[in-house]
Amino acid sequence: MDDALDWFTRLQSGGAALADREAFTAWLRADPAHAEAYRRVEDVWGSPAFKGALTRHASADADVMNPVPGRRRLRIKKFAAVATALAVVLVSALKGPDLVIALEADAAAGIGERSTSKLADGSQMTLNTASAADIDFSADLRRVTLLRGEAYFDVSPDAARPFEVIAGDARVRVVGTAFTVRRTGQEVRVTVARGRVAVTGAVTDKSVELSPGDGVVAAAGQTGDVERTNTDQALAWIDGRLRFRERPLGEVLAELDRYHTGYIGAASGRARTTVVSGNYRLDDPAAVARALASAASLDAIDVGGFVLVLR
């Protein structure tokens, strides 16, 4: 596999000479395992999820996608065409800290971390992986703005000062309760563990009331229908675990990817649609992905610790 990665780097760099290509052909023919290893590298590079991420975030580092003369050797020596594109474009642009958010945030948690804060009123806030929040408390206001990611709030009752969470176009308002707010792009999901919560969209200004076990998704400034939620699964991350039952493996891998500094994904239809159940710790998401691959009789292709793709 190391040889295959080296060959892939050389051929993708644009500087391969005729002698290099002849040597590559000879290497392929020398052993069927060589061709299989090279095909697996190409599978990673060509997977829809990987290509989609690169396409969306290529502008973050134009040199990776369009190297100029004299800079064709990218920063990572081994398999630069794959690993650097992933590390710089995908990890830095997609998962790296946003400068504006970093300046606004009063509290943050890095990738794979959880951070618990006791707020000025005695309430507790726990931030999940890659999350950030701004805190604004005054004599008549308790407000937290979820800038990115996911947070769990255990709110101290105070009838004179309702507690608000702003996430995108959604506003969550309570007096004393426990609930989670998850922000993914323009979509906000609220799940209630205890008490009652009112969720309002910015467009309709219509409130939806949630009781324990209820959840709702707000998007495009509007709230959806209230739905019953498995809080044992939805809140498992607070205890550092991922619990799921009969979910498509592609969805589970996307969830694991949130906790991984590199990239975890599926490179085949079978890997995306296989139904799985489990209860795992989140401190080693790559190990969880490998365990799921083994249970589902799938290949786990590990590229230099940056990319883990199941097929």
N, C-alpha and C positions, 0 to 999 in steps of 0.2 A: 504493500500500500504506500509506503514511503516513496518507493521508486515511481509509482504511478503519479503521486502528487508532484514529484519533481518534474516528471515529463509534462504533466498538465501545465505546470507553471511555465516551463520553457516554451511550449507551443503557444500558450495564450499570451505570452509577453510581446509577440510580434517580432522578436529578434532571432527566431530560429532559422538557421541556415539549412541548405540542402543536406549537408552532412548530418545535421541534427535529426532531420526527418528520416533519413535513411537509417540512422542508428535507432530511432524510435521504432521504426517498422521491424527491424531485426529483434529488438527487445520484445515487441508484442508476439512475434512468432516463436520466440525461444521457449515459451511456457504458456499453456492455456491459462494459468493463474494470473499471468501478467495482464492478459486481455480482460479478464474478469475484474481485476482490481481497477483497471483504467475505466471500465464501464461503470463501476460503482462511483468513481469520482465524478464522471459525467452525469450520473443520476442526480447527485447532490446539486451540481451546478445547474442542471436543467429542471429541477423540481419546481412546480408552479408556485409554491409558497415562497421559495427562495428568490425566484425570478421576479415575482410580484413585489417583494420587499425591496429588491435592488432597483426596480423601475421606479417605485414610489420615492425612494430616498437617494437616487443617484446624484442629484444636484448638490448633496451635502459634501461630496468630494469628487469633483469632475475629473481629477487626475486618475482616480481609480478606474473609471470607465473609459476615459479618453487620454491615456498617457501620452505626454509629449516627448519628442526626441531627447535622449539623455536622462529620462526619468522613467524608463520602461521597467526597471527593476523596482518593484514596490517594496514597502517598508518591511514586510515580513519575508525572510529569506525562503522559508519552506512554503510551498504551495501558495505563493503570494496572490495569484489570480483569484483563488477561492477565499483564503483566510483574510487577506487584507480587505477585499471587497466586503466581506461579512463584518469584520471587526470595525472597519472605519465607517462604511455606509450604513449597515444594518444596526450594529450595536451602538455606535456613537450617535447616529442621526435618529434612530428609532427609539433607543432605550436610554441614551445619554441624557444628562441633566440639561434642561432648557434654561438659558441664562436669565430670561425674564422671570420664570418661575422661581429660580434660585434666589433672585433678588427680592421677590415678593413673599416668599415662604417664611413663616415663623417656626415651622416644624416640618421635618422631612424624614423619609426612610429610603435607603438605597435599595438596589435590586437584591432580592433575597432576604431583606431585613424586615423587622417589625419594630416600631418605636411607640412606646406608651408615654403619654404626658398627662399630668394632672393639671387641669385648667384652674384659673383663678377662682372660680365659683365652686370648686370641688368636683366638678365633672371630670370624667376620664375620656381621653381620646387615644385610640390605638391606630396607627397608620400601618397599612400593609405595604408590600413590596412596591418600590418605585413610586411613592406617593408623597404629596406635599400639600400643606394647608397654611392659610393665613388666618390669624386669630384676632378678633376685634371685640373687646369687651369694654363696656362703659357702665355708667350708673343706671341706664335704662335699656341696655342692649347687650345681648350675648350672641355673637355671630362668628361662625367659622366658614371660610370659603375653601372648599376642596379644589385645589388648583389642578391636581392630577391624581389618578390612582383610586385608592379605596380606604375608607376609614370606618372604625367602629366607635360609637359614642355611647357612653353610659352617663346620662344627664342627671344632675342634681336638681330636684324640684325647686322652682322659684316662680310662683304665679305672677309676680310683678315684672319679671323679666323673661319672657319666652326665649327659648333657645332656637336659633336658626342656623341651618346649614345651606350654603349656596353652592351649587355644583352646576356649572354651565347655565342653562336656561331654567333649571329646576330649583325650587326653594322648599326646604323641609323645615317645618315649624313644630316645636314640642314645648311642653312644660317640664316633664320629667319622664324619661323613658330610656330604652336601650335599642339601638338600631344601627344598621350599616348603610353607607352610601358608597356606591362604586361608580366612577366616571370613566367611560371608555369612549374616547372621541367625543361625539355629540350626544351620546346616549348615557343616561344616568339611571341606575337601578337602586331602589331603596328596599331594604328588608327589615322588618320589625321583629325584635326579640322579646320586648316587654313594653307595655304601655300603649299609647296611641300616638300616631304621627299624621300630620297633614302635609301632603305633597302638592305643590302648585307649579304649573307650567307658565312660562313667561308670556306665551301667546294668548291662551284662552283665559288665564287668570282663574281657572277653575280648580278648586282643591279636591283631592281624593284622600279620604281618611282610611288609615291602615290600622289594623289590630295585630296582636301577636301572631306570627306565622304568615302574615300577609306580605306581599311584595308588589311593586309596580315599576314599570319602566317609563321614563320620561324622555322624549326625543322631539327635536324640532319645536321645542317650546310647548309641547302638549303632553299630558299624562295619558298613559294607556289604561287598560282595565286592570282592576285589582285581581291578583292571582295568589293562590295558596303556594307557599314555599316551604321546602324542606330546610328548616333553619339549622338542623344538625350538619347538613352539608354546606349550606351557604355561609355559616359562621365558623366552619372548621379551621379556617386559616388563623383565627385568633389564637388557637392552641398550637399553631405551627403544623397543621395537617391539611391534607387534601382528601376529601371523601366524595365519592361519586358512585352512582348506581345506574347501570345500563345506559351509559352515555357513549356516543361515537368517540373512538380513540382520537380522531382529529381534534375534537373539542378539548379533550383532556390534555393533549400535547400543547395546544394553544395556551391552556391554563398554566402548565408547567413552564412554558416559555417565559411567562411573566416573572418567574423566580430565578431565571438562568441568565448569566451575564452574556452568554453567546446566543445561539439560536437552536431551538428544538422544534421539529415539525415533521410532517408526513410527506412522503414523496411518491405515494401511490394511492389509487382509489381504495384498495383493500385496507391500507393503513389508516386512511381517513374514516372509513365507515365501519370497521370492526367495532362491535359493542363490548364495552368493558365495565367492570365494577372494581372498586378497591378502596383502601384506606391507607394512606402513606404519609410519612413525614416529609416536610417540604425543605429540609436542610440540604438535600442533595437531589435536585430535580432530574439531573442526568441519569442518576442511578435508578430513579423511579421509571423513567422512560425506557431504560434498558430492561428492567423487570417486566414492564408491560409488553415490550417486544418479544421477550422470551415466552411469556404466557400466551401471546397471540401467534406464536411461530412466525415472527417477522424478523427481518434483518435490521440491526441497528448499526448504521454507518456513522462512525465517529471521525470527523476531519479535524485533526489537530487540537481538539478541545474546544474549538469555536462552534462547530456545526455538529449536531446530532440529528440524523434523519432516519426515520423508520420507513421501511418499504417491504 
